[in-house]
């Protein structure tokens, strides 16, 4: 049995989409259509895609476990909140359609462990679970109809603190400022 790379999980920043998965409210990856299961770790796999004729993206069997040093696979976590906030404030990073309606967006702290690869702006890991979830008070675009208090209550199924922050999602700086203000208070 292989020993873990780190004694303690790494704490990093992460962005999520808040989605309706059947009758449940769940966190989802911003980039891939992956729902994070409540009260259970998320295990990474490689989702490398290749472009093939006739102009479609296909998943290529990677032959390695995630994360791999020479690939971009793994569960990502950012060193600084502003890197994660960039994913909360826009949809530009998603390269696959989602199977679920987007209700809102969230940012928070995530625990990363198992095999961990350090990157320029953070880490990629084989295992992860949310540590703390922050929901902006106001939505953005399609998720403007969201009711953050109700969503926060539903996300309590993850068994971690879920807090509302006083900002909207129109700018990365607004999200980071709200997180800094929240940290100063609590």
C-alpha positions, 0 to 999 in steps of 0.5 A: 500500500502506498503512503499518502504524499501529505500528512494533512490535506492541503487547504485550497480555494475552489469555485463550484456551480450550484446545480439541481441534480434531480431533487437535490441541490449539489455542488458541481465542477465549473469545468466538467459535468461532475457533481460532488457527492455530499459526505463522500470524497470526490475521486479524480479521473483523467478526462483528457479530450482529443479532437478528431474528425469529424470535428468532435471532441472525444475522451481519450483513454489516458492510461494513468491515474489522476493527477499525473505530472505530465497532464492537467488532470486532477481536482484543482484547488487555487492557492489564492481566492482571486484565482478561484473567484475568476471561475465564479464570476464567468462561464468562460471555462466550461468546455462541456454542457451540463446535465443539470440546471445551474442555480447559483455559483459558490466559492470556498475552501476545499481539502485536497489529499492523496496524490497531490501535484503542485502547480504554479497557482495551486494544486491538483489532487486525486481526492477532495472534499469541501471544507467551507462554502460561500454563496454570494447574496446575489446571482448572475445571469441565469442564476439571478433568480436563485434564493441563496438562503434556501440554497445554503440550507440545501447545501448543508447536506455536505456537513460543512459550514455554508455562509452567505457573503455580501456581493454579486458575481459581476466581478472577481474583485467583488467576490474577493473583497466580500471574502476578505470582509467576512474573514475580518468579521469571523 
